[in-house]
């Protein structure tokens, strides 16, 4: 069996992939364009990828291909109708990054809520040396206990964030983007109620027709001026020009983002104009990427390949 990694760099160089060597011949490419993919998979039995587009153009010549594994939860890059027509199985991975994304959600929140950039700069710029008071009160912050936390997307990650937020003393509410998702033990509200009453709004939803451009100018205008917005879902859920305007005009207090509409960030992204890290914090899609999560991800993929091969032999 031949296993081809099409964009191995997307999971990092520090992850042990030796488990795949026991399953067959392994070929790794750092990155692959659609044009390169067609040549590289023509004799592959299994391909493993993250962002590469999989369709007739890219795998049409792969006559031996039996399994496509996506090293992510999202599968928007797969032409599933074509795979079904060819009888090619596909797998993705869910749940591997729940803990690390929840952790990063709170890292973004506390950085913004406690004005940590301001206070670190205050000390690093040596204003604290010889200060009159041992505590500097200039940029006040508040406890999150007693605040309302609104969650958009109450899947595994959203529920984990909800549980942790509740332990911090937050009142947690959520909005179902499909209008059909009821989660016992959690308070479901309509979208406007979530926006108008939440002190913190965090997005943990997938990109769908219902969520694309959900957070637009109208949505930001309904939020509290003191609110903090966090996006750990998908970039296109947010209209970035509208978020930039909301931050610049003080419609909301701050935003923390781990995802953008185009990744890596495009030169014309309107959020580039905002240099104040007390108001906007952007991380380069790292919420999922702890060492533990990436190792867990590849262990799951290896098990999927192994189990698929065993089923083919039966």
Order of alpha helices (4+ residues) and beta strands (2+ residues): beta-beta-alpha-beta-alpha-beta-alpha-beta-alpha-alpha-beta-alpha-beta-beta-alpha-beta-alpha-beta-alpha-beta-beta-alpha
